[in-house]
Amino acid sequence: PDLEIVMIRGCGHWTQQEKPAELNAILVDWLSRRCR
């Protein structure tokens, strides 16, 4: 499968609240590579 693991350092379980910019950049990159 297309499993990817990305570590966002300095973050707990609420990634979208604690590191929103970093998470959004990762998600946009992932989506742009798969939604063509």
Phi and psi in radians as a Rosetta constraint file:
Dihedral C 1 N 2 CA 2 C 2 CIRCULARHARMONIC -1.654 0.35
Dihedral N 2 CA 2 C 2 N 3 CIRCULARHARMONIC 0.943 0.35
Dihedral C 2 N 3 CA 3 C 3 CIRCULARHARMONIC -1.360 0.35
Dihedral N 3 CA 3 C 3 N 4 CIRCULARHARMONIC 2.342 0.35
Dihedral C 3 N 4 CA 4 C 4 CIRCULARHARMONIC -2.282 0.35
Dihedral N 4 CA 4 C 4 N 5 CIRCULARHARMONIC 2.421 0.35
Dihedral C 4 N 5 CA 5 C 5 CIRCULARHARMONIC -2.028 0.35
Dihedral N 5 CA 5 C 5 N 6 CIRCULARHARMONIC 2.241 0.35
Dihedral C 5 N 6 CA 6 C 6 CIRCULARHARMONIC -2.226 0.35
Dihedral N 6 CA 6 C 6 N 7 CIRCULARHARMONIC 2.222 0.35
Dihedral C 6 N 7 CA 7 C 7 CIRCULARHARMONIC -1.641 0.35
Dihedral N 7 CA 7 C 7 N 8 CIRCULARHARMONIC 2.244 0.35
Dihedral C 7 N 8 CA 8 C 8 CIRCULARHARMONIC -1.944 0.35
Dihedral N 8 CA 8 C 8 N 9 CIRCULARHARMONIC 1.833 0.35
Dihedral C 8 N 9 CA 9 C 9 CIRCULARHARMONIC -1.249 0.35
Dihedral N 9 CA 9 C 9 N 10 CIRCULARHARMONIC 2.600 0.35
Dihedral C 9 N 10 CA 10 C 10 CIRCULARHARMONIC 1.306 0.35
Dihedral N 10 CA 10 C 10 N 11 CIRCULARHARMONIC 0.473 0.35
Dihedral C 10 N 11 CA 11 C 11 CIRCULARHARMONIC -2.310 0.35
Dihedral N 11 CA 11 C 11 N 12 CIRCULARHARMONIC 2.570 0.35
Dihedral C 11 N 12 CA 12 C 12 CIRCULARHARMONIC -1.724 0.35
Dihedral N 12 CA 12 C 12 N 13 CIRCULARHARMONIC -2.339 0.35
Dihedral C 12 N 13 CA 13 C 13 CIRCULARHARMONIC -1.562 0.35
Dihedral N 13 CA 13 C 13 N 14 CIRCULARHARMONIC -0.205 0.35
Dihedral C 13 N 14 CA 14 C 14 CIRCULARHARMONIC -1.850 0.35
Dihedral N 14 CA 14 C 14 N 15 CIRCULARHARMONIC 1.108 0.35
Dihedral C 14 N 15 CA 15 C 15 CIRCULARHARMONIC -0.975 0.35
Dihedral N 15 CA 15 C 15 N 16 CIRCULARHARMONIC -0.764 0.35
Dihedral C 15 N 16 CA 16 C 16 CIRCULARHARMONIC -1.143 0.35
Dihedral N 16 CA 16 C 16 N 17 CIRCULARHARMONIC -0.394 0.35
Dihedral C 16 N 17 CA 17 C 17 CIRCULARHARMONIC -1.632 0.35
Dihedral N 17 CA 17 C 17 N 18 CIRCULARHARMONIC -0.658 0.35
Dihedral C 17 N 18 CA 18 C 18 CIRCULARHARMONIC -1.458 0.35
Dihedral N 18 CA 18 C 18 N 19 CIRCULARHARMONIC -0.615 0.35
Dihedral C 18 N 19 CA 19 C 19 CIRCULARHARMONIC -2.414 0.35
Dihedral N 19 CA 19 C 19 N 20 CIRCULARHARMONIC 1.049 0.35
Dihedral C 19 N 20 CA 20 C 20 CIRCULARHARMONIC -1.092 0.35
Dihedral N 20 CA 20 C 20 N 21 CIRCULARHARMONIC -0.691 0.35
Dihedral C 20 N 21 CA 21 C 21 CIRCULARHARMONIC -1.147 0.35
Dihedral N 21 CA 21 C 21 N 22 CIRCULARHARMONIC -0.759 0.35
Dihedral C 21 N 22 CA 22 C 22 CIRCULARHARMONIC -1.133 0.35
Dihedral N 22 CA 22 C 22 N 23 CIRCULARHARMONIC -0.777 0.35
Dihedral C 22 N 23 CA 23 C 23 CIRCULARHARMONIC -1.111 0.35
Dihedral N 23 CA 23 C 23 N 24 CIRCULARHARMONIC -0.777 0.35
Dihedral C 23 N 24 CA 24 C 24 CIRCULARHARMONIC -1.060 0.35
Dihedral N 24 CA 24 C 24 N 25 CIRCULARHARMONIC -0.716 0.35
Dihedral C 24 N 25 CA 25 C 25 CIRCULARHARMONIC -1.093 0.35
Dihedral N 25 CA 25 C 25 N 26 CIRCULARHARMONIC -0.721 0.35
Dihedral C 25 N 26 CA 26 C 26 CIRCULARHARMONIC -1.138 0.35
Dihedral N 26 CA 26 C 26 N 27 CIRCULARHARMONIC -0.775 0.35
Dihedral C 26 N 27 CA 27 C 27 CIRCULARHARMONIC -1.153 0.35
Dihedral N 27 CA 27 C 27 N 28 CIRCULARHARMONIC -0.740 0.35
Dihedral C 27 N 28 CA 28 C 28 CIRCULARHARMONIC -1.093 0.35
Dihedral N 28 CA 28 C 28 N 29 CIRCULARHARMONIC -0.744 0.35
Dihedral C 28 N 29 CA 29 C 29 CIRCULARHARMONIC -1.081 0.35
Dihedral N 29 CA 29 C 29 N 30 CIRCULARHARMONIC -0.821 0.35
Dihedral C 29 N 30 CA 30 C 30 CIRCULARHARMONIC -1.068 0.35
Dihedral N 30 CA 30 C 30 N 31 CIRCULARHARMONIC -0.820 0.35
Dihedral C 30 N 31 CA 31 C 31 CIRCULARHARMONIC -1.131 0.35
Dihedral N 31 CA 31 C 31 N 32 CIRCULARHARMONIC -0.701 0.35
Dihedral C 31 N 32 CA 32 C 32 CIRCULARHARMONIC -1.143 0.35
Dihedral N 32 CA 32 C 32 N 33 CIRCULARHARMONIC -0.500 0.35
Dihedral C 32 N 33 CA 33 C 33 CIRCULARHARMONIC -1.410 0.35
Dihedral N 33 CA 33 C 33 N 34 CIRCULARHARMONIC -0.322 0.35
Dihedral C 33 N 34 CA 34 C 34 CIRCULARHARMONIC -1.905 0.35
Dihedral N 34 CA 34 C 34 N 35 CIRCULARHARMONIC -0.407 0.35
Dihedral C 34 N 35 CA 35 C 35 CIRCULARHARMONIC -1.820 0.35
Dihedral N 35 CA 35 C 35 N 36 CIRCULARHARMONIC 1.346 0.35
